[in-house]
Amino acid sequence: MQADPNSDQGSEEDAQANNEIDKLKQPRVASKRFFGSHASRRSFIGRAGLFSAASVVAGVLGSPFSSKKGGDVVQAQDINRRYNRGFNYYSFVNKAYRVRVEAARLEQSIPIPPHPTNGDEAKYANKIATDTRGLPHNKLGEVDLKAYQSFINALNSDDPNEYEKIILGGKRKLVQPLGPLAVSLSGLNPSQLTIPVPPTLDSAEQAAEFLEIAWQQLLQDIPFSEFRNNTTNPLIVAAVQDLNRLSAFKGPKQNGQVTPELLFRGTAIYVNASGGTSYHTLPGVDVGPYVSQFLLRPVPAGTQSYLQLNRVPLAIPENSFQTNYNEWLLVQNGGDSGRTIKFDSTPRYFINGRDQSEIAHTPPPVYTNAALILLAKPALDNFLAGGVGSPYNPGNPYNNSKTQASGSATFGPGYSQSIIAWVSPHAIRAAYWQKYYVHRRLRAEAYGGLVHNNKVNKTNYPIHPDVFQSEALDRFFSKNKSYLLPQAFPEGAPFHSSYPGGASVSAGASVTILKALFDENYVIPNPVVPNPKDPTQLIPYQGPLLTVGGELNKLAANIGLGRDSAGIHWRTDAAASLALGEAIAISILKDEKLTFREKFEGFTFTKFNGTRITI
């Protein structure tokens, strides 16, 4: 009886064929050799006849694979003839095997770069420049060194049992220090990626980053629509003047000066082969409104559509956390203050730093939303409004096909959304590996404790003098009767170190994927802004043209710097994370390219540093 290839019911002959194919595959693996020494790996690769990456992409692997000319090929041809009317099962299975091995080989060939630190952890015996939150601390907030050593012992052990021996100070737990040790089956290993050395505790750059966050707190209820170069808002003017006196401030500038329109806009930091760093304002992030179109437009989701109205915190003193020293110390020790955020009963669009903090606190699926907005055509009716109808990236192989359209398998709508979800955990692993196993940089809230203790308890922690010359501290004390950095979240920062940022690395990876799949030069039609008189409504935006690439970069900056606005991250946390997330996405796109059968020249897009790249 002949098997029906469209039937879900397998025949005895189907089972026999599958068993024969399994037998053909088994002798090829040689796992001990492949996972042994470098020499034996090279030997195995040579015997298996692995092709180059270019050969894989060109489809050379479409021919039957065998290490001998006899029985295996004959059996494979017989199976193909009997059960699939000519399609070569055996070749396809072995092509998949070879592509996976080739991807692993290419990734393994990337050298491990140096991973220098700023030296602060070794420099200060009391670990004041190291993230120790969640462990027990004394009254000054200095960590119990025995507990700290239990933490380091676990990190050095590579033994899950040792992590259960870490001495905590309260009921809150550390966030997944074992997570970054998971082996990703796509993209580079975290140890193959490096990020710049963060500023030292006593540096002017660290002081400048602290003061920028301080001003974000002080300005958090002023709408971004007032951040204009001709503004008369005295608080905005004071922030600009204070940041301009800081020689080490690395935020966006125009002709060497911070301006109101450039306050809190996004940057990226890259490290080169010699360890030098370069700072870049994200392309398009300084054009037009502060808030990205992808956080404002209605989201068309198939037969559904929803407005991007947000639950936002009330602008009340009760929504500033850890401004009381006892509460601050309780949180450092892993305790729970029991306080909660009080929310406005009326949802609205994202208009200020307080809103931004909460969106970064419990974010909606912003990158999937962005893909839906890009994919949907502008609607004639209000119900499905929001789509921009962006073309795919000019390199998409289906753009010029006479007979085929893209779909969910590759390049199309479903693929776009699935790969965004795919890159995020890989990017988080890379960021957390740096957080736990390299830098362990202190959080901004802990730095604020050092500042407060110097002012109130007359400690002599090595804080740069620029901090104490800022009027921001006096404004804090006037409002809160302390010099602590206010926090937007009751729990403060998550219990892992500050550098780099997890939200920002996901943003960098996801936005890179979107720029690789869509036409970043496409001008967004009918842009919108919140109505300053009624932020529950949108009105047309009038101003310079907004592009897909610029607004995607702005989306990444809005989410990453939202964590700064909340008081839990530094600018360099976000800036380094965007470049790191981008690198992870690029490595995954390289793997993806090996798998395609379409005629595809490669992904081309603009990086966060403004350079064009083709993968």
C-alpha positions, 0 to 999 in steps of 0.5 A: 500500500502506498503512503499518502504524503498528505495524510497524518496517518503514517504507514508501516512503510513510512515508519520503515523509511524514517528508521532507515533515514535515522540509521543513515544519520547516526554514523555522522555525528562523532560528538566526542571528536567535535567537542574535543580539542581544537585539533580534533575539531579541525580534523572532524570538520575536514573529514565531514567536508564542511563548506564555508559560510558562503557555500552554505548561503549559496545553496551548495549544500543541496547535494546528498551528503555522504562520506562514502560513495556506496550504500548510504547514498543508494539507500537514501535515493531509494527512500526519496524515490519511494516516499517523496516523489523526488525530494531529497530527504537525506540531503535536506537533513544533512544540510540542516546539520552542516549549517548548524555546525558551520554556524557554531564553527564560525562563532567559535572562531571569534576570539575572546576579547579582553574584559578589563574593569575599572578596578574599583572592586579591588580598590575599596576594601569595604566594597562601596563601589560594588553592587552589594544590594540584597546582602546585609549591610551596616548602618552606613550601608557598607556590606558585611564582608562575609556575606559578600565573600559568599556571593563571590564564592558562588560566582567563582564556583560554577556550581549551582549548589554554591549559589544557594549558600549566598548570605542574604540580608532580607527576603528579596532574592538576587535576580538570576546570576546563573541565567547568563551561564546558559548556553545559547544555541544562536549568536555569540557567547557572552564572553566573546563580547566586550563593553567599555570600562565604566567610570570609576567611583571618584571620577568626574564622569560618574559625578556627571551621570549622577547629576543628570539622573538627579535632574531627571528626578527634579524634572520628571513632571514637566512635559517633554513638550516644554523641553524647547530651546526657547523655553522659559521654564526655570527648572529646565534652564537650571538643569541645562546650566548645571550640566553645561558646567560639567566637563565630563558630561557625555550626553548629547550636545550641540556645538559643545553645549547641552540644550533643552531640546537635547536633555535626556536624549539617547546615546551609544558607547562603543569600544574599539579593539584597542580598548578606546571608547567612542560616544554617539548620539543615536541617528534621528533621536535628536529630531522632532519630539522626545517620544517615539512614534512607536509609543504613541500610535494605535497598534493595529493587531489583525482584527483588533486595534488598541490605543497606547494609553498608559496607566501612570503614577500620580505626581505626588510626594508619596510616589518618591521612594527611598528618600528616607534613610531608614527606608533606603537602608531597608531596601539595600538589605533586601527588605520590603518597605510595603509601600506601593505606587499610587496611580492616576485613574485616567490613562494617558499618553506618555508625556513626561519623565514620570510616565517614562519611568513606569513604562520602563518599569512594567513595559508593554510589548513595545517591540512587537507593537512596533512591528505591527505598526510597521507592517500595517498599512495606513487605515482609512477607518479610525478603528485600525488606524496606526499602521505606517505601511513601511516597506521591507528592507530593500534587501528583502529577497521577496521585494522583486520576486515575480512569483512569490510573496514573503510569509511567516517562515522567513522575512515576513510578518510572523518571522519579524515578530518571532525573531524579536522575541528570540533575540531578547533572552540572548541579549539579557544573557550577555548583559547579565554576564557582564553584570555578575561576572565582570563589572558589578558596578554599584547602582545609582541609589547606592551612590546616592547613599554615599552622597547623603552620608558624606553630607549628613554623617560626615563620612569621607567617601571619594565622591567627585566635588562636582556633585557637591557644587550642584544645586540639585542636592539643595533641591533634594534636601528642600523637598525630602530632607535628605540627599538621597536619590529619589526612586520611582519604584518602591523596590528600587533597582532589581537585585543585580548590578547596574552595568550594563542595563537589561532593558536597554540591551533588549532594546538594542537587540530588538530595534536592530532586528527591526532595522534589519527587516524594514526600510529605515529610511521610510518617512512615517506618514501622519506623525502624532504627538500628545495634545498638551492640553489633553494628553488623553488625545493625539494631535498631528505633529508639525516639524522635521520628517520622522523616519522609521530608523530614527523613531526606532532608535528613539524607541530604544532610547525612551525605554533605556533612559526610562530606567535612568528617569526612575533613578535605577541606572546610569547613562553609560548603562543604557549607552553601552547596552544598546551597542551590546544588544546590537552586537548580539542581534548581528550575531544572530542575524549572521546565523539566520542568514546561513539558514535561508534558501532564498537568493539573499545578499544580506541585511543592510542597516545603520548601526547606533553609531551611524555607520552602515553595515551589511551582514 
